[in-house]
Amino acid sequence: MDYMTRIDCNPSLCGGMPVIKGTRVTLRTILASLEDGCTPEQIIEGFPSLVMDDVRAVIAFAAASAREDLPRPAIPKVA
């Protein structure tokens, strides 16, 4: 999924925090809701301007961010 098509980061909107395009719903809000145990359906119910692909985009963004922060395995030396 190309999650960046659904995410916007504008310094004049929500203090520059990443949001779902066309909304003021921050990625942080969606991730916190997931952490609290909300299902994607419950999040969409609470934020009717969102669709399932928005929630998927946030999850993909978080996964990509985590991958970038993971330590990379050492490259084995060839003798």
Secondary structure as the mmCIF struct_conf table of DSSP 4:
data_model
#
loop_
_struct_conf.conf_type_id
_struct_conf.id
_struct_conf.beg_label_comp_id
_struct_conf.beg_label_asym_id
_struct_conf.beg_label_seq_id
_struct_conf.end_label_comp_id
_struct_conf.end_label_asym_id
_struct_conf.end_label_seq_id
HELX_RH_3T_P HELX_RH_3T_P1 TYR A 3 THR A 5
TURN_TY1_P TURN_TY1_P1 ARG A 6 ARG A 6
STRN STRN1 ILE A 7 ASP A 8
TURN_TY1_P TURN_TY1_P2 PRO A 11 SER A 12
BEND BEND1 LEU A 13 LEU A 13
HELX_RH_3T_P HELX_RH_3T_P2 CYS A 14 GLY A 16
STRN STRN2 VAL A 19 ILE A 20
TURN_TY1_P TURN_TY1_P3 LYS A 21 GLY A 22
BEND BEND2 THR A 23 THR A 23
STRN STRN3 THR A 26 THR A 26
HELX_RH_AL_P HELX_RH_AL_P1 LEU A 27 GLU A 35
TURN_TY1_P TURN_TY1_P4 ASP A 36 GLY A 37
HELX_RH_AL_P HELX_RH_AL_P2 PRO A 40 GLY A 46
BEND BEND3 PHE A 47 PHE A 47
TURN_TY1_P TURN_TY1_P5 PRO A 48 SER A 49
HELX_RH_AL_P HELX_RH_AL_P3 MET A 52 ASP A 69
BEND BEND4 LEU A 70 LEU A 70
HELX_LH_PP_P HELX_LH_PP_P1 PRO A 71 VAL A 78
#
